[in-house]
Amino acid sequence: MIAEQTETAPASVAAEPKATKKARVAPQRAHIAKKKGKSGKKATPAKKAPKGAKKTAKVREGSKTDQVLELLKRPGGVTAAELMKVTGWQPHSVRGFLSGTIRKKMGLEVRSTKGEDGERTYSV
């Protein structure tokens, strides 16, 4: 019986090999986002002109803006259909141009009236 015990004992030792070297890996840490650096300058908000102020509009002669302004200055004004025909724009582009460029950027007052026929007329 003693012989049997000695034979099984070395087999169990051989089954578990010893590690001779340690792993050269740093321990893992939690994943944390890096902090962003602060910039030296602070952003300043854009300065807007007062709403009532008229800006001097320098418009190239013969441009679509010039053509639209000439039509808007007529005594009867101009309809959206006429503006679409002159510029080749779609209705939403004409309305956006009147509101964004003419009214906001140039500071001109655009008057909109609806005639008896239901067609809207714009004038400056």
Solvent accessible surface area in square Angstrom, and as a share of the most:
residue,aa,sasa,rsa
1,M,177,0.79
2,I,132,0.67
3,A,65,0.50
4,E,117,0.53
5,Q,123,0.55
6,T,78,0.45
7,E,125,0.56
8,T,92,0.53
9,A,54,0.42
10,P,81,0.51
11,A,64,0.49
12,S,67,0.43
13,V,113,0.65
14,A,83,0.64
15,A,76,0.59
16,E,136,0.61
17,P,120,0.75
18,K,186,0.79
19,A,98,0.76
20,T,133,0.77
21,K,169,0.72
22,K,188,0.80
23,A,92,0.72
24,R,231,0.84
25,V,124,0.71
26,A,78,0.60
27,P,117,0.73
28,Q,180,0.80
29,R,216,0.79
30,A,83,0.64
31,H,191,0.85
32,I,145,0.74
33,A,92,0.72
34,K,190,0.81
35,K,196,0.83
36,K,192,0.82
37,G,76,0.73
38,K,200,0.85
39,S,92,0.59
40,G,85,0.82
41,K,178,0.75
42,K,182,0.77
43,A,104,0.81
44,T,118,0.69
45,P,117,0.74
46,A,92,0.71
47,K,198,0.84
48,K,183,0.77
49,A,52,0.40
50,P,99,0.62
51,K,200,0.85
52,G,71,0.68
53,A,40,0.31
54,K,133,0.57
55,K,91,0.38
56,T,126,0.73
57,A,50,0.39
58,K,193,0.82
59,V,48,0.27
60,R,192,0.70
61,E,168,0.75
62,G,52,0.50
63,S,21,0.14
64,K,95,0.40
65,T,31,0.18
66,D,31,0.16
67,Q,74,0.33
68,V,1,0.01
69,L,13,0.07
70,E,102,0.46
71,L,32,0.16
72,L,1,0.00
73,K,124,0.52
74,R,100,0.37
75,P,145,0.91
76,G,63,0.60
77,G,5,0.05
78,V,1,0.01
79,T,26,0.15
80,A,27,0.21
81,A,55,0.43
82,E,69,0.31
83,L,1,0.01
84,M,61,0.27
85,K,178,0.75
86,V,68,0.39
87,T,8,0.04
88,G,65,0.62
89,W,68,0.24
90,Q,114,0.51
91,P,61,0.38
92,H,112,0.50
93,S,43,0.28
94,V,3,0.02
95,R,126,0.46
96,G,41,0.40
97,F,30,0.13
98,L,7,0.04
99,S,47,0.31
100,G,24,0.23
101,T,35,0.20
102,I,0,0.00
103,R,114,0.42
104,K,127,0.54
105,K,139,0.59
106,M,22,0.10
107,G,15,0.14
108,L,39,0.19
109,E,106,0.48
110,V,32,0.18
111,R,115,0.42
112,S,51,0.33
113,T,85,0.49
114,K,129,0.55
115,G,38,0.37
116,E,189,0.85
117,D,119,0.62
118,G,42,0.40
119,E,76,0.34
120,R,95,0.35
121,T,32,0.19
122,Y,21,0.08
123,S,24,0.16
124,V,44,0.25
